[in-house]
Amino acid sequence: MSWLYIALLALAVAVFAGAEWPRLEQRLGGDARRRRQRAKRKATLRVVETDADDFAASVERDLANLPTIEETDRR
């Protein structure tokens, strides 16, 4: 192979890399890592089904257990 063919091949590779750079950046860039990590975290999430009555009862129970102060204690 002559040096001309090697130079043309290098030029073709450079043109191809320049044309595909945005797509390569999406897959290999820093944002891609964050997207993959977020997708992995989201894949492990699950919906917990609860009964609305149980939830309301637990809220009422928690509110009843909160400490309160008397009006005379505020001064």
OpenMM code with the backbone's topology and positions (N, CA, C; nanometers):
from openmm import Vec3, app, unit

residues = "MET SER TRP LEU TYR ILE ALA LEU LEU ALA LEU ALA VAL ALA VAL PHE ALA GLY ALA GLU TRP PRO ARG LEU GLU GLN ARG LEU GLY GLY ASP ALA ARG ARG ARG ARG GLN ARG ALA LYS ARG LYS ALA THR LEU ARG VAL VAL GLU THR ASP ALA ASP ASP PHE ALA ALA SER VAL GLU ARG ASP LEU ALA ASN LEU PRO THR ILE GLU GLU THR ASP ARG ARG".split()
positions = [
    Vec3(0.0837, -0.1177, 0.0000),
    Vec3(0.0000, 0.0000, 0.0000),
    Vec3(0.0882, 0.1240, 0.0000),
    Vec3(0.0462, 0.2194, -0.0742),
    Vec3(0.1236, 0.3421, -0.0784),
    Vec3(0.0746, 0.4379, 0.0294),
    Vec3(0.1482, 0.5433, 0.0494),
    Vec3(0.1131, 0.6393, 0.1532),
    Vec3(-0.0163, 0.7123, 0.1195),
    Vec3(-0.0480, 0.7214, -0.0118),
    Vec3(-0.1712, 0.7877, -0.0546),
    Vec3(-0.2934, 0.7102, -0.0070),
    Vec3(-0.2891, 0.5798, -0.0188),
    Vec3(-0.4019, 0.4978, 0.0267),
    Vec3(-0.4179, 0.5048, 0.1781),
    Vec3(-0.3065, 0.5075, 0.2479),
    Vec3(-0.3122, 0.5178, 0.3940),
    Vec3(-0.3700, 0.6526, 0.4353),
    Vec3(-0.3295, 0.7580, 0.3656),
    Vec3(-0.3820, 0.8914, 0.3962),
    Vec3(-0.5314, 0.8992, 0.3653),
    Vec3(-0.5744, 0.8409, 0.2544),
    Vec3(-0.7173, 0.8399, 0.2205),
    Vec3(-0.7979, 0.7588, 0.3209),
    Vec3(-0.7422, 0.6478, 0.3646),
    Vec3(-0.8111, 0.5663, 0.4650),
    Vec3(-0.8237, 0.6422, 0.5970),
    Vec3(-0.7172, 0.7107, 0.6380),
    Vec3(-0.7211, 0.7901, 0.7610),
    Vec3(-0.8213, 0.9040, 0.7475),
    Vec3(-0.8269, 0.9661, 0.6318),
    Vec3(-0.9230, 1.0729, 0.6070),
    Vec3(-1.0666, 1.0201, 0.6119),
    Vec3(-1.0893, 0.9035, 0.5542),
    Vec3(-1.2227, 0.8435, 0.5562),
    Vec3(-1.2652, 0.8095, 0.6998),
    Vec3(-1.1723, 0.7588, 0.7790),
    Vec3(-1.2028, 0.7282, 0.9187),
    Vec3(-1.2330, 0.8565, 0.9954),
    Vec3(-1.1581, 0.9619, 0.9698),
    Vec3(-1.1810, 1.0904, 1.0373),
    Vec3(-1.3163, 1.1495, 0.9986),
    Vec3(-1.3537, 1.1409, 0.8713),
    Vec3(-1.4838, 1.1918, 0.8260),
    Vec3(-1.5965, 1.1107, 0.8894),
    Vec3(-1.5799, 0.9799, 0.8921),
    Vec3(-1.6815, 0.8940, 0.9528),
    Vec3(-1.6968, 0.9238, 1.1016),
    Vec3(-1.5852, 0.9394, 1.1717),
    Vec3(-1.5918, 0.9696, 1.3158),
    Vec3(-1.6549, 1.1071, 1.3385),
    Vec3(-1.6242, 1.2037, 1.2541),
    Vec3(-1.6845, 1.3354, 1.2669),
    Vec3(-1.8342, 1.3328, 1.2427),
    Vec3(-1.8770, 1.2537, 1.1470),
    Vec3(-2.0200, 1.2450, 1.1160),
    Vec3(-2.0970, 1.1718, 1.2258),
    Vec3(-2.0363, 1.0743, 1.2874),
    Vec3(-2.1036, 0.9940, 1.3900),
    Vec3(-2.0786, 1.0440, 1.5315),
    Vec3(-2.0056, 1.1539, 1.5470),
    Vec3(-1.9688, 1.2014, 1.6809),
    Vec3(-2.0892, 1.2293, 1.7707),
    Vec3(-2.1946, 1.2966, 1.7245),
    Vec3(-2.3083, 1.3208, 1.8148),
    Vec3(-2.3701, 1.1916, 1.8683),
    Vec3(-2.3823, 1.0922, 1.7834),
    Vec3(-2.4397, 0.9655, 1.8280),
    Vec3(-2.3453, 0.8925, 1.9232),
    Vec3(-2.2159, 0.8990, 1.8963),
    Vec3(-2.1189, 0.8372, 1.9869),
    Vec3(-2.1170, 0.9091, 2.1210),
    Vec3(-2.1307, 1.0409, 2.1189),
    Vec3(-2.1314, 1.1181, 2.2430),
    Vec3(-2.2532, 1.0815, 2.3287),
    Vec3(-2.3673, 1.0571, 2.2655),
    Vec3(-2.4867, 1.0172, 2.3395),
    Vec3(-2.4649, 0.8842, 2.4109),
    Vec3(-2.3977, 0.7929, 2.3437),
    Vec3(-2.3791, 0.6593, 2.4021),
    Vec3(-2.2624, 0.6507, 2.4989),
    Vec3(-2.1586, 0.7305, 2.4777),
    Vec3(-2.0369, 0.7156, 2.5552),
    Vec3(-2.0060, 0.8339, 2.6455),
    Vec3(-2.0799, 0.9415, 2.6368),
    Vec3(-2.0492, 1.0634, 2.7114),
    Vec3(-2.0895, 1.0550, 2.8577),
    Vec3(-2.0637, 1.1637, 2.9293),
    Vec3(-2.0956, 1.1711, 3.0716),
    Vec3(-2.2457, 1.1674, 3.0976),
    Vec3(-2.3239, 1.2293, 3.0100),
    Vec3(-2.4695, 1.2248, 3.0271),
    Vec3(-2.5216, 1.0832, 3.0113),
    Vec3(-2.4587, 1.0071, 2.9258),
    Vec3(-2.5031, 0.8696, 2.9042),
    Vec3(-2.4860, 0.7875, 3.0314),
    Vec3(-2.3784, 0.8100, 3.1029),
    Vec3(-2.3557, 0.7366, 3.2280),
    Vec3(-2.4652, 0.7695, 3.3290),
    Vec3(-2.4984, 0.8987, 3.3402),
    Vec3(-2.6040, 0.9386, 3.4337),
    Vec3(-2.7387, 0.8794, 3.3934),
    Vec3(-2.7666, 0.8769, 3.2641),
    Vec3(-2.8930, 0.8184, 3.2175),
    Vec3(-2.8987, 0.6693, 3.2477),
    Vec3(-2.7873, 0.5998, 3.2264),
    Vec3(-2.7859, 0.4560, 3.2552),
    Vec3(-2.8031, 0.4297, 3.4034),
    Vec3(-2.7371, 0.5092, 3.4882),
    Vec3(-2.7505, 0.4900, 3.6328),
    Vec3(-2.8928, 0.5194, 3.6778),
    Vec3(-2.9534, 0.6233, 3.6235),
    Vec3(-3.0912, 0.6573, 3.6598),
    Vec3(-3.1864, 0.5478, 3.6142),
    Vec3(-3.1654, 0.4962, 3.4940),
    Vec3(-3.2507, 0.3883, 3.4444),
    Vec3(-3.2371, 0.2643, 3.5324),
    Vec3(-3.1160, 0.2371, 3.5786),
    Vec3(-3.0945, 0.1219, 3.6656),
    Vec3(-3.1657, 0.1404, 3.7989),
    Vec3(-3.1581, 0.2630, 3.8554),
    Vec3(-3.2279, 0.2900, 3.9812),
    Vec3(-3.3789, 0.2805, 3.9629),
    Vec3(-3.4296, 0.3319, 3.8521),
    Vec3(-3.5730, 0.3291, 3.8286),
    Vec3(-3.6230, 0.1865, 3.8078),
    Vec3(-3.5393, 0.1007, 3.7532),
    Vec3(-3.5807, -0.0372, 3.7287),
    Vec3(-3.6039, -0.1126, 3.8589),
    Vec3(-3.5379, -0.0696, 3.9671),
    Vec3(-3.5537, -0.1409, 4.0941),
    Vec3(-3.6704, -0.0883, 4.1771),
    Vec3(-3.7313, 0.0233, 4.1340),
    Vec3(-3.8444, 0.0770, 4.2088),
    Vec3(-3.9682, -0.0089, 4.1868),
    Vec3(-4.0543, -0.0102, 4.2861),
    Vec3(-4.1795, -0.0839, 4.2709),
    Vec3(-4.2894, -0.0068, 4.3418),
    Vec3(-4.4113, -0.0290, 4.2977),
    Vec3(-4.5268, 0.0375, 4.3553),
    Vec3(-4.5776, -0.0468, 4.4710),
    Vec3(-4.5969, 0.0189, 4.5838),
    Vec3(-4.6474, -0.0500, 4.7022),
    Vec3(-4.7958, -0.0189, 4.7136),
    Vec3(-4.8768, -0.1199, 4.7069),
    Vec3(-5.0217, -0.1033, 4.7182),
    Vec3(-5.0597, -0.1060, 4.8660),
    Vec3(-5.1319, -0.0033, 4.9102),
    Vec3(-5.1798, -0.0007, 5.0481),
    Vec3(-5.3279, 0.0305, 5.0491),
    Vec3(-5.3904, -0.0054, 5.1565),
    Vec3(-5.5311, 0.0230, 5.1743),
    Vec3(-5.5440, 0.1667, 5.2258),
    Vec3(-5.6328, 0.2446, 5.1674),
    Vec3(-5.6493, 0.3852, 5.2059),
    Vec3(-5.6947, 0.3971, 5.3507),
    Vec3(-5.7767, 0.3024, 5.3985),
    Vec3(-5.8236, 0.3078, 5.5368),
    Vec3(-5.7083, 0.2855, 5.6340),
    Vec3(-5.6189, 0.1944, 5.6007),
    Vec3(-5.5027, 0.1709, 5.6864),
    Vec3(-5.4140, 0.2953, 5.6933),
    Vec3(-5.3983, 0.3608, 5.5792),
    Vec3(-5.3163, 0.4809, 5.5759),
    Vec3(-5.3792, 0.5914, 5.6607),
    Vec3(-5.5088, 0.6112, 5.6454),
    Vec3(-5.5770, 0.7153, 5.7222),
    Vec3(-5.5696, 0.6849, 5.8718),
    Vec3(-5.5846, 0.5591, 5.9072),
    Vec3(-5.5764, 0.5215, 6.0486),
    Vec3(-5.4358, 0.5455, 6.1028),
    Vec3(-5.3334, 0.5178, 6.0240),
    Vec3(-5.1966, 0.5391, 6.0724),
    Vec3(-5.1662, 0.6881, 6.0863),
    Vec3(-5.2204, 0.7701, 5.9965),
    Vec3(-5.2002, 0.9144, 6.0080),
    Vec3(-5.2682, 0.9671, 6.1330),
    Vec3(-5.3903, 0.9231, 6.1580),
    Vec3(-5.4614, 0.9664, 6.2787),
    Vec3(-5.3875, 0.9215, 6.4039),
    Vec3(-5.3354, 0.8018, 6.4023),
    Vec3(-5.2609, 0.7502, 6.5170),
    Vec3(-5.1338, 0.8326, 6.5399),
    Vec3(-5.0635, 0.8665, 6.4309),
    Vec3(-4.9423, 0.9477, 6.4436),
    Vec3(-4.9747, 1.0878, 6.4949),
    Vec3(-5.0830, 1.1460, 6.4461),
    Vec3(-5.1221, 1.2785, 6.4927),
    Vec3(-5.1618, 1.2767, 6.6393),
    Vec3(-5.2236, 1.1701, 6.6815),
    Vec3(-5.2643, 1.1591, 6.8215),
    Vec3(-5.1420, 1.1458, 6.9124),
    Vec3(-5.0345, 1.0896, 6.8627),
    Vec3(-4.9140, 1.0680, 6.9431),
    Vec3(-4.8192, 1.1881, 6.9444),
    Vec3(-4.8489, 1.2916, 6.8665),
    Vec3(-4.7621, 1.4090, 6.8646),
    Vec3(-4.7704, 1.4831, 6.9971),
    Vec3(-4.6582, 1.5371, 7.0435),
    Vec3(-4.6625, 1.6152, 7.1676),
    Vec3(-4.7332, 1.7480, 7.1427),
    Vec3(-4.8075, 1.7918, 7.2407),
    Vec3(-4.8791, 1.9191, 7.2290),
    Vec3(-4.8398, 2.0090, 7.3442),
    Vec3(-4.8650, 2.1378, 7.3277),
    Vec3(-4.8373, 2.2325, 7.4357),
    Vec3(-4.9672, 2.3037, 7.4714),
    Vec3(-4.9794, 2.3418, 7.5931),
    Vec3(-5.0978, 2.4146, 7.6390),
    Vec3(-5.0796, 2.5614, 7.6079),
    Vec3(-5.1891, 2.6356, 7.6037),
    Vec3(-5.1834, 2.7779, 7.5762),
    Vec3(-5.1012, 2.8528, 7.6795),
    Vec3(-5.1041, 2.8097, 7.8053),
    Vec3(-5.0287, 2.8792, 7.9094),
    Vec3(-4.8794, 2.8530, 7.8955),
    Vec3(-4.8405, 2.7461, 7.8342),
    Vec3(-4.6996, 2.7127, 7.8174),
    Vec3(-4.6340, 2.7963, 7.7072),
    Vec3(-4.7115, 2.8559, 7.6189),
    Vec3(-4.6566, 2.9297, 7.5056),
    Vec3(-4.5911, 3.0612, 7.5501),
    Vec3(-4.6354, 3.1182, 7.6607),
    Vec3(-4.5846, 3.2482, 7.7052),
    Vec3(-4.4611, 3.2321, 7.7814),
] * unit.nanometer
topology = app.Topology()
chain = topology.addChain("A")
for resn in residues:
    res = topology.addResidue(resn, chain)
    for name in ("N", "CA", "C"):
        topology.addAtom(name, app.Element.getBySymbol(name[0]), res)
